[in-house]
Amino acid sequence: MRTLYVLAAVIAVVAMVSTTVMADPYLSVWDIEKPEANVTNSWIGSTGMVLTPTARTCAPQGIIGSFHWINTDPDSSDVWSVNIGITSNIEIGAARFNDAFGGGQSEIVGNVKVNLDLPRWTKNPEAPELAVGVWDFGNELNRAYYVVVTKEIELKEEGTIANLRLNLGYADNDTDTNGALDGIFGGLEFSPFERGLVQVEYDGADVNATVHYHPSDWLSLEIASLDGDLGVGVNVHTGF
């Protein structure tokens, strides 16, 4: 049944892309400016994709606040999260999980991520971004350490430049669950329509996907499939 839900989500994404292209036959799906606010909070805390982090961090003095709701069985789950860019390379944040996640009580977890600025240290602007981090450093739910690489790939289609980001990482959590954030994870991100961002990932156990729509530079809306469970979310971008 979960597989059917995932397939339905993928079909919905394809349909949205196809509708956009057919509405404007002169529009290449790759000839789109990426949304300005293309770093968003994951559904469990640190900035990233759906359940997994990327090597990208919040902008310095930037703040991203999010609310995510997941239709889990038997109860729905919701997560409030915020991440703050301390510098261009350091991000800290926290997330509050309701009792459906916390085993009967709500929990607040903290996270930190450091981008190691690999292009600068290697003096190679084409080097991938590399970050290390800790999710739930207080071990309220299941502390996980991770390292992740993000690489932006430029593809060409009829003279236009396509932006495709690939993410690959490894995580280890305290309880060795062989689930999300335990083992190899990865995914890809791309912008197939104006002010849109699609993310598809393997979190170490399951396949998840989400579609972002940015009606403005400070707001993004999401609809997702998390191992077959429907989810919706909103991200607000601001600064100090």
MOUR-V365535 format. One line per field, one symbol per residue. ss: DSSP state (H for helix, E for strand, L for the rest). psi: psi as a letter, one per 30 degrees, with the letter a starting at -180 (. if undefined). burial: b if it has 24 or more other C-alpha atoms within 12 Angstrom, else e. Layout:
ss = ???
psi = ???
burial = ???
This chain:
ss = LHHHHHHHHHHHHHHHHHHHHHHLLLLLLLLLLLLLLLLLELLLLLEELLLLELLLLLLLLEEEEEEEEELLLLLLEEEEEEEEELLLLEEEEEEEELHHHHLLLLEEEEEEEEELLHHHHHLLLLLLEEEEEEELLLLLLLLEEEEEEEEEEEEEELLEEEEEEEEEEEEEELLLLLLLLLEEEEEEEELLLLLEEEEEEELLLLEEEEEEEEEELLEEEEEEEELLEEEEEEEEEEEL
psi = eeeeeeeeeeeeeeeeeeeeeffjfgkkffhkkkkeigjlklfgclkbcdfkllfkllkkglkjklkkkkilkfllkkkklkkkjeaffkklllkkklfeeghfllkkkllkkkkgheeeffhjffklkklllkkhffheejkkklkkkkkkkklkjhflkkjkkkkklklklfgifhbkhjakllalkljflkglkkkkljgfelklklkkkjflffkkkkkljjhfkklllkkkkaa.
burial = eeeeebeebbeebeebbeebeeeeeeebbbbbebbebbbbbbbbbbbbbbbbbbbbbbbeebbbbbbbbbeeeeeebbbbbbbbbeeebbbbbbbbbbeebeeeeebbbbbbbbbbbbeeeeeeeeebbbbbbbbbbeebbbbbbbbbbbbbeeeeeeeeebbbbbbbbbbbbbeeeebbbbbbbbbbbbbbbbbbbbbbbbbbebbbbbbbbbeeebbbbbbbbbbbbbbbbbbbbbee
